[in-house]
Amino acid sequence: MPKRSHTQETPADWRPTQAVPEPILNTPYEEPTRHWIYRDGFPDRINGRRPASYWYTSKKLGTRQQDLLAEEERDELELVNRLRVDVKRWREAKYRGASTVTRDLLLYWTGKDRSRQMFFCQIEAVETVIYLLELGIPGRLTATGYKTFEVDQALLTNLLAGKRPPFAAEGDTNWPRLVDPSENADDVPLRRLGCKMATGSGKTAVMAMLITWAFLNRARNTASTHFPNGIVICAPNLTVKERLQVLRPEHPWNSYDYFDLVPNKYRDYLATGKILIMNWHALALKNEHREGGDTYRVVQKGVESVDAFTKDRLGELVERLPVLVLNDEAHHCWRPNLASSSEEALKALTKEEKDRFKEEQEEARVWLAGLDRINNCGLNGRTEDGRLRPGVLACVDLSATPFYLANSGH
């Protein structure tokens, strides 16, 4: 704590904040069973898992001493907590209702005799995404054998339609949803599932597990589009793109061997899928006046059509639509709220901060607009009632900080 001058008065509401005596209460390989909370500035150890929440600051930092992670400044993430209950029950039922391949994989990854144990947060992230993609979104929750759910089929239908869930507060415009609609009302909205995972908790391993689940299931169910055999991995920069090369099965240090993710009887199935790893810059539209690497004033090729864009960016993965998209460091991929002006917020920024925000906004715009085009291409055909089949099965967003920027308008 900084030393106080003899002329500085202690605020009337100042209280000391005591550090917790035992910071680590749980093993990373099992579901947490204890956590700390602060009461009146002092830590209190609580039995049970901490509910999924986020903390916010209602007063400007530095104006007064505040409780660390004050309980009155905590907002629970109800959808996450509801899903935790359903997924835990599904886990305890040995993944009843899932495919044989899925059950084999999840039991293999959670085996206690493994030489390399997976973190519980990795397992739960994978379980939740698989539960939604294999059972929830296709309308197969009853295959679990249960009749009641914390997140039932009707609620999932609403979330996939972007409708307000019954537990959202009246007037709240940022209720949880499983889709990210574009400003074009005619577009098929992107399905987006987010995994909030702390830095160092192993997001790359989670991506490798999802790829394994997808490719092995598709190899056993070749006619099913619920299991993709084409996966696009989007990175925020070249450094991350290079780090993600370990997700290629042919890489000498690939994650599948390193984490022992593929049972021997399924080893050959991993090679049946295709992976494309790209930087977000690849999702930008091409210059209308550019040809053969040079730019000309007289060349006017026109704006790329949605289908031409998709064929060019995906290459041979076009034959594998719909693809699964994995967005790494996905807090760079956000959609500005065009209905809400951020001019007032921008006024308070310095020139450097404004320039940085504009760069972030352009990155987010290009990234999402590119995924919107792939999702709305006509290359995956139409349903019997004439609706466009999406080109993206779902986007799985992974980030340690999945929050909107202050100036995004959300």
N, C-alpha and C positions, 0 to 999 in steps of 0.2 A: 504494500500500500504506500503511495507517495507520502513523504513527510509533510505535515501541515505547518504552516507558518504560525507564529504566536498571535498574529492579528486575525487569522481566519477563524470564523465561528463555525462550529459543528452544526449542520442542519438539524432541525428538531426531529425529523423523521429518519435520521441516519441510524443504521443498525449494523453491527459487524456481521460478516458472512463467514461462517466456519467451513473449512475444507472437509470433505468426507474422509473418515478415517481409513476406509477400505474401498478404494476406487473400483476394483475389479470384483464383482460379486458372482459372475457366471462364467461358465466355460463357453468358448465360441462354437463348440460342436453340438450343443444342445439348446433347446428353447429356453430363453431366460426365465428364471423363477423368482428373482428379487430385483429391486431397483431402489434408487434413492429419490426422495423428494425433499424440498426445503420448506420448513415451517418457521416463520418468524426469524429467518436468517440462519437457522440451524438444520443440519441434515437429519433425515428420519428414514430408516431403512424399512421398506415395504415388501411384504411377500406378494408374489405374483408378477406377471409381466407388465411392463409399462405400456399403457395404451399408445397406439400410433398417434402422434400429435405433432404440432409445431408450435414454437414459442415466438411471440412477437413483442416488440417494445413499444409501449404506448407513450412513453416520455422520452425526450431526447437524452441520449446517453451522456453521462457526465454531470447532469444537473442535480442528481441526488443518488445516494447509495440505494441500490435496488437488490431485492432478493435474486440470487442466481436461479435462473429458470423459474421465475415466480409462477405459482400455480394459477393465479388469477389472470396471467397473460399467456395461457395455454389454450389452444384450440384443437380439439380432437378431430381426427380424420375418420369419420364414421364408416365410410365405405370400406376403408382398409381394415378397420377393426371387425366389421361384419365378415369380410372375406377371410380374415384370419381364423374365425370360428369354423366356417365351412371347410376350409382347406385342412385345418387340424383334424377335424372329424374324418375327412376323406383319407388323410394320412393314416389315422388309426385304423381305418377299415382296409388298409393295404391297397388303397387306390382302386377300390371297387368301381367298375363301370368303364375304366380306361382300357385301351387296347392291351393285348398281351405284351407287345413290345414296350409300351409305356410303363406297365407294371414292372417288367423285368429291369428296365433302366432305373426307375426310381428306387426299387429295392436294392439294386446293385450299388447305386450311389450312396445309399444310407446304411449300407452294411457295416456292422461294427468291427469286422475283421479286415477291413481295407487297410492297405499300407499307407495310403494317403487319405485321411479323413477330410470330407468337405465341411465347410463352415455351415452352421445352421441357417444363417442369412442367405447363403447361396442356394441351399436346398429349398427354403421357403419361397424364394423369388422364382425359382424354376417351377416348383409345384403350382404356384399361383397362376403363372402365365399358361402352363399346360392345362390346368383346370379350366381356365377361361376359354382357351383356344380349342380344346378337344371336347369339352363337355358343355360349358356355359354358353358360349356364343353360338354353337350349332344347335342349341335347344335340347341338349341331352342330359340335363341335370338328373332326371329320374333314373338314369342308368346307374347312379350311385346307390340306389336302393332306398334312399331317404325320401320322405314326403314333405318335410318342412326344411326351409333354408333361411339363413340370415339374409342372403342375397338370392332371392328366388328368380324364377324364369321371367315373371312379369317385371320385376325391378331391372333385370338385365336388359330386357326389351326396351324399357324406358331410357336406360343409360346409353344404349346403342342408338337410340333416336335423339339423344341430346336433350331429353325432357327432364324437368326438375324432379328429383326423387322426393318421396314423401318426407324424408328426414331433413331436407334442406330448409333453412330458415326462410320465412317469407321476406322477399325483397333482396335476397342474396342472389347475385348474378354470376357468381363463380362456383356454382354447385358442381360436384364431381360428375363426370360423364366418360364414356369410353370412345367417343368420337371427337374429332377436331374439324368442324365444318369450315370450308373456305368462305370468302366473301361472295362467291358465285353460288347462288341458291340452286343452280342446276347440277352442280358437282356432286358426285358421290363422296361423302365425307370420309376422311381417313379414320380408321380404327387405331387408337393409340392406347397402349398399356404401358404404364410407367413403373420402373423399379428404382426406388430411392435406396442407394447403397453407398455407405461411407467409403471415402477414398481408402484404398488398401484392402477392402473386403473382398475383392476378386470378381469384378464385373466381367472381365474377359473369360473367366471360367464359366460364368453364367451363360454368356453367349455361346460358348463351346457346347454346353449341355443342351441348350435349345436347338442348336444346329444338329446335334446327335439325335435328339428326339425327333426332329422333323425328317431327316434323311432316312433314318432307320425305319420309321413308320411308313414313309412313302414307298420305300423299297418293298415292304410287305403288303402295302395297299396301293398299288400302282395307279388305280383309277380314282383314288380319293384326292380331292384338292384341299381337304382339311389339313393335310400334311404336306407342306411345300417341299419341293426338291430344288428350288432356286432361292438363294438368300442374298440380299443386298445389305452390305454393312457400310454405313456412312460415318465418316470421321470428321472432326472439326478442323484438322490441320494435317500436314504431311508427317509430323512426328508421331501423332497418334495412329495415322494410317500405317506407318511402318511397324509400329508396335503390334498392330492387329494382324499382321501377316501370319502369326502363329495360329490363326484360325483356319488357315489352309491345311487340309489333311496331309498334303505332300510336304509341308514345311519340316525341316529336320528337327525343329524344337516345337512341334505342334502341341497344342493344349490337350488334344485327345489322348495322346500317349503320356504326356507329363502328368495329367490328373487321373489317368486310368479310367476313362469315361466309357469305353466301348467293350462290352463283354465279347469274348473270343468268338462266340457263335454268330455275332452280328458284324464282325470286323469288315467283311467285304461290302457290306451295305453302305458304309460311310462314303465310298467313292462314287455312289450313284447320283449324288447331288452336286450342284455347282454353286460356287461362292464368288461374288463380285465385291471387292473392297474398293470404295471410292472416297475421295475427298469431296466436301460439299460443293467446291467450285465446279465440279463436273456436272452439277445440276443446273447451271446457268444456261440461258438461251444463247445460241451462237449469234455472232454479229451478222446482220443481214448483208453487209458489204464485204464480208471476208470470204476468200476462196484460196485454197491451196496454201494456207499459212500466211497469205498476204492480204492486206486490206485495200480495197479500191473504192473510189467514189461511185464509179459507174456500175458496179455490181450490186444488184438488188435481188437477192435470192428470196426475199420474203421471210416472214417469221416462221420458224419451225412449227409444223403441225404437231398436235399431241402424239399422234401415232409415230411420226418420223422421229420426234424427240425420244420416245420410249425405245424404239428400235435401235437408235444410235447409242443411247446410254447403257441399255441392258445387253445389247449384243445377243448372244445365243440364249441368254436367260429369258428372252421374249417367248421362246417355245415352252417355258416352264411357268407361265403366269397361272395363278397369282403368286407373287413372290412374298416372302417374309422379309421385312426391313428391320434391321437392328441399328438404332441410332446411338452411337457412343458419345458421351459428354453431351447428352441431349438437351441440356439447358441452353445450348446455342440455337436450338431449333424451336422457336416460338412464333406465334402468330399475333401481330399487333392488333389491337382493338381499334379499328378505323372509326368506329362510332364515338370514340372517346378521344378528345384532343389532349395531347401531352405538351402543348406549347407552354402552358403555365409552369409545368414541372421543368421543362428545358431551360426556362429563363434563369433558374437558380444555379445552372451548371456553368462551369468554366468552359472556355473554348476547347480545351483539351478533352474535357469530359463530354462535351457535345459531339466532338469529332469521333470519339471512341464509341459513343452510343449509336451514331449514324452508321458506323462500320458494323456494329453488332446487329443493328436493325436490317442492314442489307444482307448480311450473312443469313439471318433467320428467314428473310423474305425469299432469297434464292433457294435455300435448303427446302423449305416447305412447299414453295411453288413447284419445284421439280418433282417432289413426291406426289403432289396433287395431280400433275400431268400424267405420271405413270399410273396412278390410281384410276384416272378417268380416260385412259386410252381405250380405243375400241377393239383392242387386240385380244381381249379375253372373252369376246362374244357377249351375248345377251341372254337373259333368263326367258322362260316361256312367255312371260307377260310383257316382254319388251324392255325390261330394265337392264341397265348396263351392269355387267359383272365387274367388280372392282379389280384393278390390276395388282393391288396390294392386299394380301390377306390381313395383315395387321402390321403396325409399327410397334416395336418394343423399344421404349426409351430407357436408357440407363444413365443415371446421373447421381452424384452425391448432393447436388443442390438443385432440385427440380422446382424452382420458383421463378415466377415472372420477374423481369427487371422492373424497377420502380417506375420507369418511364414508358413501359409497354402499353399503358392504357388499361391494363387488367389489374 
